[in-house]
Amino acid sequence: MWRKMIVAVAVALAFAVTVQAAAFTYVPSDALFRMSEVAPVYFLDVRGTSAYTEEHIKGALDTPLMMLRQGKLPELDKKAMVATYCGCPHAMAEDAANLLVAAGFTNVVVLDDGFYAWKDRGYPVEKAKVTKELRRYNLEGLVADKSLAGGKIEVVEPVTGQREIATIAADGSFVLHLPYYGKAAGNELVFSAGGRTWKRPLRDATDLRLE
């Protein structure tokens, strides 16, 4: 048992990238799964209740990012190992980890490649009894206002409240991976960054421009 634990921790440390200026690490699916087999890991799904209800990592707690932003923390031992995850693949989970660390949690990791990589690799997932079709959209866009570079752009699907986040690059570009359950192309999305908002239809795109 101890040998397995040592191997699992060694694998995690070999692949995890320590985030400077933040007291948490990114851990890929393979390493985090091995860690969870030999020691308790509390998975926090920060994608939102709608996505959580459809499917989530087995045993995960529904912990929407907005709930954490409002100061509503999970009732867990702050010394326990906590793994945050989202699907974008880790921007929201990173924000959640920062909030947990600021609140005094001392053993926080982020699932580096996100929920959908975990699922694709065949690791344990729990699904709703009636599951809607999962559709994945890829968006490459550009924010015209270069003063927003380095900040975050957030997209919300108004009906379910599902949120996804990406970082705006120095040239104003951003890439969003949007996994939605039962959402067809054309549904309206709301983008926000730096106090500004834009409404655009859901679609695969490589030329989305936010003026």
C-alpha positions as CSV (number, residue, x, y, z in Angstrom):
1,M,0.0,0.0,0.0
2,W,2.8,2.4,1.0
3,R,4.7,1.5,-2.2
4,K,1.6,2.4,-4.3
5,M,1.2,5.7,-2.5
6,I,4.9,6.6,-3.0
7,V,4.6,5.8,-6.7
8,A,1.4,7.8,-7.1
9,V,2.9,10.9,-5.4
10,A,6.1,10.5,-7.5
11,V,4.0,10.4,-10.7
12,A,2.0,13.5,-9.6
13,L,5.2,15.5,-8.8
14,A,6.8,14.4,-12.1
15,F,4.0,15.9,-14.1
16,A,2.5,18.7,-11.9
17,V,3.6,22.2,-12.7
18,T,3.9,24.5,-9.6
19,V,2.1,27.7,-10.2
20,Q,4.3,30.6,-9.0
21,A,2.5,33.2,-6.9
22,A,-0.2,30.6,-6.1
23,A,-0.1,27.8,-3.5
24,F,-1.6,25.1,-5.7
25,T,-0.4,22.8,-8.5
26,Y,-1.7,21.7,-11.9
27,V,-2.0,17.9,-12.0
28,P,-2.9,16.0,-15.2
29,S,-5.7,13.4,-15.3
30,D,-3.4,10.3,-15.2
31,A,-1.5,11.5,-12.1
32,L,-4.6,12.7,-10.3
33,F,-6.5,9.5,-10.8
34,R,-3.5,7.5,-9.4
35,M,-3.4,9.9,-6.4
36,S,-7.2,9.4,-5.8
37,E,-6.8,5.6,-5.7
38,V,-4.4,5.7,-2.8
39,A,-5.5,8.7,-0.7
40,P,-8.7,10.7,-0.3
41,V,-9.2,13.5,-2.9
42,Y,-12.2,15.8,-2.7
43,F,-13.1,16.8,-6.3
44,L,-14.9,20.1,-6.7
45,D,-16.8,20.6,-9.9
46,V,-16.9,24.4,-10.5
47,R,-18.6,24.3,-14.0
48,G,-22.1,25.0,-12.7
49,T,-25.0,23.0,-11.5
50,S,-26.5,22.3,-15.0
51,A,-23.3,20.7,-16.3
52,Y,-22.7,18.9,-13.0
53,T,-26.2,17.4,-13.1
54,E,-25.6,16.0,-16.6
55,E,-22.3,14.3,-15.6
56,H,-19.3,14.8,-13.3
57,I,-16.3,13.0,-11.8
58,K,-17.5,10.2,-9.5
59,G,-18.0,11.5,-6.0
60,A,-17.4,15.2,-6.9
61,L,-19.2,18.0,-5.1
62,D,-21.2,20.5,-7.0
63,T,-19.3,23.7,-6.2
64,P,-20.1,26.4,-8.8
65,L,-17.4,29.1,-9.2
66,M,-20.0,31.8,-8.6
67,M,-20.8,30.2,-5.2
68,L,-17.1,30.4,-4.2
69,R,-16.9,34.0,-5.4
70,Q,-19.8,34.8,-3.0
71,G,-17.8,33.3,-0.1
72,K,-19.8,30.1,0.1
73,L,-17.1,27.5,0.8
74,P,-17.4,23.7,0.9
75,E,-17.6,22.2,4.3
76,L,-14.3,20.3,4.2
77,D,-11.3,20.0,6.4
78,K,-9.0,22.8,5.1
79,K,-6.0,20.4,5.3
80,A,-7.7,17.8,3.1
81,M,-6.6,17.3,-0.5
82,V,-9.0,19.3,-2.7
83,A,-9.0,19.1,-6.6
84,T,-10.9,21.7,-8.5
85,Y,-11.9,21.1,-12.1
86,C,-13.8,22.6,-15.0
87,G,-13.9,22.0,-18.7
88,C,-12.2,24.9,-20.4
89,P,-9.8,23.1,-19.5
90,H,-8.7,24.8,-16.3
91,A,-9.3,28.6,-16.2
92,M,-12.3,28.4,-13.9
93,A,-10.7,25.7,-11.8
94,E,-7.7,28.0,-11.4
95,D,-9.9,30.8,-10.2
96,A,-11.6,28.5,-7.7
97,A,-8.2,27.2,-6.4
98,N,-7.1,30.8,-5.8
99,L,-10.2,31.5,-3.8
100,L,-9.8,28.3,-1.7
101,V,-6.2,29.0,-1.0
102,A,-7.1,32.6,0.1
103,A,-9.7,31.0,2.4
104,G,-7.1,28.9,4.1
105,F,-7.2,25.6,2.2
106,T,-3.6,24.2,2.2
107,N,-3.7,21.2,-0.1
108,V,-5.3,22.4,-3.4
109,V,-4.7,21.0,-6.9
110,V,-6.2,21.8,-10.2
111,L,-7.1,19.2,-12.8
112,D,-4.8,20.4,-15.6
113,D,-6.5,19.0,-18.7
114,G,-10.1,19.3,-17.4
115,F,-13.1,17.2,-17.0
116,Y,-13.5,16.2,-20.6
117,A,-10.0,14.8,-20.8
118,W,-10.7,12.9,-17.6
119,K,-13.8,11.5,-19.2
120,D,-12.2,10.7,-22.5
121,R,-9.5,8.7,-20.7
122,G,-12.1,6.5,-19.2
123,Y,-11.8,7.5,-15.5
124,P,-14.9,7.3,-13.3
125,V,-17.8,9.6,-14.2
126,E,-21.3,9.7,-12.9
127,K,-24.1,10.6,-15.3
128,A,-27.7,11.7,-14.9
129,K,-30.4,9.1,-15.6
130,V,-31.4,11.0,-18.8
131,T,-28.4,12.6,-20.4
132,K,-28.6,15.2,-23.1
133,E,-26.2,15.1,-26.1
134,L,-22.8,16.6,-25.3
135,R,-21.7,19.0,-28.0
136,R,-18.3,20.7,-28.1
137,Y,-17.7,24.0,-29.8
138,N,-14.4,25.7,-30.4
139,L,-14.2,29.5,-30.6
140,E,-11.2,31.6,-31.6
141,G,-11.8,35.3,-31.3
142,L,-10.3,38.7,-30.9
143,V,-11.1,41.5,-28.5
144,A,-10.5,44.9,-30.2
145,D,-9.7,46.7,-27.0
146,K,-6.0,45.8,-26.4
147,S,-6.2,47.2,-22.9
148,L,-8.0,44.0,-21.9
149,A,-5.0,41.9,-22.8
150,G,-3.9,39.7,-19.9
151,G,-7.3,39.7,-18.3
152,K,-10.1,37.1,-18.5
153,I,-13.0,36.8,-20.9
154,E,-16.0,35.0,-19.6
155,V,-18.9,33.5,-21.6
156,V,-22.2,32.6,-20.1
157,E,-25.0,30.5,-21.5
158,P,-28.1,32.4,-20.1
159,V,-30.5,29.5,-19.8
160,T,-28.4,27.2,-17.7
161,G,-26.0,29.8,-16.3
162,Q,-23.0,27.6,-17.4
163,R,-19.8,29.7,-17.5
164,E,-16.5,29.2,-19.3
165,I,-13.4,31.4,-19.0
166,A,-10.3,32.0,-21.0
167,T,-7.3,34.4,-20.8
168,I,-7.0,37.2,-23.3
169,A,-3.5,37.1,-25.0
170,A,-1.3,40.1,-25.6
171,D,-2.7,40.6,-29.1
172,G,-6.3,40.5,-27.9
173,S,-6.9,36.9,-29.1
174,F,-8.5,34.2,-27.0
175,V,-9.6,30.6,-27.4
176,L,-12.7,29.1,-25.8
177,H,-13.7,25.4,-25.7
178,L,-17.4,25.3,-25.0
179,P,-18.9,21.9,-24.0
180,Y,-22.7,22.2,-23.8
181,Y,-25.4,19.6,-23.2
182,G,-28.3,19.8,-25.6
183,K,-27.4,23.2,-26.9
184,A,-27.7,23.8,-30.6
185,A,-25.7,26.2,-32.7
186,G,-27.4,29.6,-32.8
187,N,-28.3,29.8,-29.1
188,E,-27.2,33.2,-27.7
189,L,-24.1,33.5,-25.5
190,V,-23.1,36.5,-23.4
191,F,-19.4,37.4,-23.4
192,S,-17.9,39.8,-20.8
193,A,-14.4,41.3,-20.2
194,G,-13.3,44.4,-18.4
195,G,-16.8,45.5,-17.6
196,R,-18.0,45.2,-21.2
197,T,-20.5,42.7,-22.6
198,W,-21.3,41.3,-26.0
199,K,-24.0,38.9,-27.2
200,R,-23.1,36.4,-29.9
201,P,-24.7,33.2,-31.3
202,L,-23.2,29.9,-30.3
203,R,-21.2,28.4,-33.2
204,D,-17.8,27.0,-34.1
205,A,-15.8,30.0,-35.2
206,T,-12.2,31.1,-35.9
207,D,-13.1,34.7,-36.6
208,L,-15.2,36.0,-33.7
209,R,-14.5,39.7,-33.2
210,L,-15.6,41.6,-30.2
211,E,-15.5,45.4,-30.9
